[in-house]
Amino acid sequence: MSLAAAVSQKANLIWAIADKLTGSFKPHQYGEVILPLTVIRRFDSVLEPTKPAVLAAFREHEGTPLLAAKLRTATGGLEFYNTSAFTFARLLDDPAGLADNFRAYCNAFSPNVRQILEKFKPFWPHLATMAEKNILYMVLKEFTTSKADLHPDKVSNLEMGYIFEELIRRFSEAHNEDAGQHYTPREVIELMVNLVFAPDGAAPSGGSTTTIYDPACGTGGMLSVAEEHIHKRAPRAGLVLCGQEINDETFAVCQADMLIKGNEADFIKNGNTLSDDQFPGQTFDYVLSNPPFGREWKNEKAAVEAEAARSGGRFSAGLPSISDSQMLFLQTALAHLKPQGRAAIIQNGSPLFTGDAGSGPSEIRRHILENDYLDAIIALPNDIFYNTGIATYIWLLCKSKPAARRGKVQLINAAGLYEKRRKSLGNKRNDIPQSAIDEICRLYTDFAEGPRSKIFDVADFGYTKITIERPADPAAPESDATTAPAAAADADAPKKRGRKPGKRKADAARRDAENVPLKEDIEDYFAREVLPFAPDAWIDHSKSKVGYEIPFTRYFYEYTPPRPAAELAVEIHDLELRLADSLAALFEEER
């Protein structure tokens, strides 16, 4: 059985336990019961083989300073333990005292596990409800059967991480929550990991410790796949995984997963990354992240603006629209990169182009491009995420590019590299197969021009927005300056330049704007593009601003000429004849 099939099968079995909650709980509460019980059951399964040794150590060293160390030794070196004589199975031996015994069992975990369980806040009132409704025994019994056997011999750490994520996704979708906020498809993470490690020969190695950070880590999928990738190629590589997550439940799952796998769980932090960075001043070798799309940052406005005003703060390059925090996470990734660091972060289309010259988004792009931090952007296929079908892109950032890539940016159009799913999962209708991952990585490492790969100078994305003035037209009514033409509504629209002053209706201000590519001389452009149409115009240089945008789709646009009229006429005639035959047959049947 494949890994995906095994994960799906186990998730299905655990998901089915929620049927026992019908009538006593509302559907949107099912996850608040099943998810924490799955976490506790996993801890129970991992500790089961060493339970006799732990209980013996507890009896021998209870009340002594050596107790915690002795208990960890008794577990075989795990960083957590449980000193209760109960297991999930033994709890069922006393149905009358089940609720109290279960609470006592949970309180017997080591402090680090108890802190994790406290994050599942709704679960504890639900526990009382289950006891009151006489369903606690049935639910716990389901978790002791083979369908919920989460022993490490049956379910690997990698599979368990997938199962946690699959359950979160299903429970979120069941009551129309944003499942994709906490869940990134594994093939997308695999692609990101392969890309970010590509210059290091597939994975970092050597004696030094590699640090990886995710500022919006969810259940830890990015960190787990990166860990697996590295340890497959360098089993002894030192690795430190760090992350921050705002949602209590997904944070708890991530911490539990890290703790069970033997990683330092304290390096996973709970809190709002934008307003309360838990890793201030720390930098990492790699950053991987899929921050939420279109999430407003109104609640973090004061803290974000204060950091933006501080020299060297994460957001000092500029601030995006209050309605979308993506570019704040983009700047966070850069701020936490070491001088030789690399990052892969997912964004939707808006960070490529929104914002006029001088605006916050344009200034952020300017900061990234003029410092030569942008290595490549990869356009992903549509319909690969569970909660959205919109266009998405991987931004590859690098603070110290190889010599051949300096001053250059590679754009890779991988939008067509996918395969259709047999069954949709939410909005996810497509997958990125391994062959496509390999092809995208080849395009990146080859660093060559082709149908799917374009290479540009940094300056190709820049322009100077110039303001053109003309003498006022006394015949026109008095008014303030007219506005420049609206920016393109989306990344797929062709760029709209300012209209020529000589071709527009006159007004009192006689003002217009032109975007002059950075590689062009402004005066030459003005003489060629403006003066022939408006000989009395001049440039107000005091209002000139430099802007940057990356019109990704335009670079890969391929013109398809319309079919010849004669060919269309023949096709239409053929359709008319077929329609006439069908109608005739229909009337014949009615007779």
NORZI-V37287 format. One line per field, one symbol per residue. ss: DSSP state (A for helix, B for strand, O for the rest). burial: I if it has 24 or more other ideal C-beta (glycine too) atoms within 12 Angstrom, else O. A space follows every 50 residues. Layout:
ss = ???
burial = ???
//
This chain:
ss = OOAAAAAAAAAAAAAAAAAAABOOBOAAAAAAAAAAAAAAAAAAAAAAOO AAAAAAAAAAAOOOOOAAAAAAAAOOOOOOOBOOOOOAAAAOOOAAAAAA AAAAAAAOBOAAAAAAAAOOAAAAAAAAAAAAOOOAAAAAAAAAOAAAOO OOOOOOAAAAAAAAAAAAAAAAAAOOOOAAAOOOOAAAAAAAAAAAAAAA OOOOOOOOBBBBBBOOOOOOAAAAAAAAAAAAAOOOOBBBBBBBBOOAAA AAAAAAAAAAOOOOAAABBBOOOOOOOOOOOOOBBBBBBOOOOOOOOAAA AAAAAAAAAOOOOOOOOOOOOOOOOAAAAAAAAAAOBBBBBBBBBBBBOA AAAOOOOOOAAAAAAAAAAAOOOBBBBBBOOOOOOOOOOOOBBBBBBBOO OOAAAOOBBBBBBOOOOOBBBBBBBOOBBBBOOAAAAAAAAAAAAAOOOO OOBBBBBAAAABBBBBBBBOOOOOOOOOOOOOOOOOOOOOOOOOOOOOOO AAAOOOOOOOBBBBBBBOOOOAAAAAAAAOOOOOOOOBBOAAAOBBBBOO OAAAAOOOOOOOOOAAAAAAAAAAAAAAAAAAAAAAAAAAO
burial = OOOOOOIIIIIOIIIOIIOIIOOIIOOOIIIIIIIIIIIIIIIIIIIIOI IOIIIOIIOOOOOOOOOIOIIIOIIOOIIIIIIIOIIIOOIIOOOOOIIO IIIOIIOIIIOIIIOIIOIIOIIOOIIOIIIOOOIIIIIIOIIIOOOIII IIOOIIIIIIIIIIIIIIIIIIIOOOIIIIIIIIIIIIIIIIIIIIIIII OOIIOOOOOIIIIIIIIIIIIIIIIIIIIIIOOIOOIOIIIIIIIIIIII IIIIIIIIIIIOIOIOIIIIIIIIIOIIIOOOIIIIIIIIIIIIIOIOOI OOIIOOIIOOOOIIIOIIIIIOOIIIIIIIIIIIIIIIOOIIIIIIIIII IIIIIIIOIIIIIIIIIIIOIIIIIIIIIIIIIIIIIIOIIIIIIIIIIO IOOOIOOIIIIIIIIOIIOOOOOOIIOIOIIIOOOIIOIIIOIIIOIOOO OIIIIIOIOIIIIIIIIIIIOOOOOOOOOOOIOIOOIIOOIOOOIOIIOO IOOIOOOOIIIIIIIIIIOOOIOOIIOOIIOOOIOOIIIOOOOOIIIIII IIIIIIOOOOOOOOOOOOOOOOOOOOOOOOOOOOOOOOOOO
//
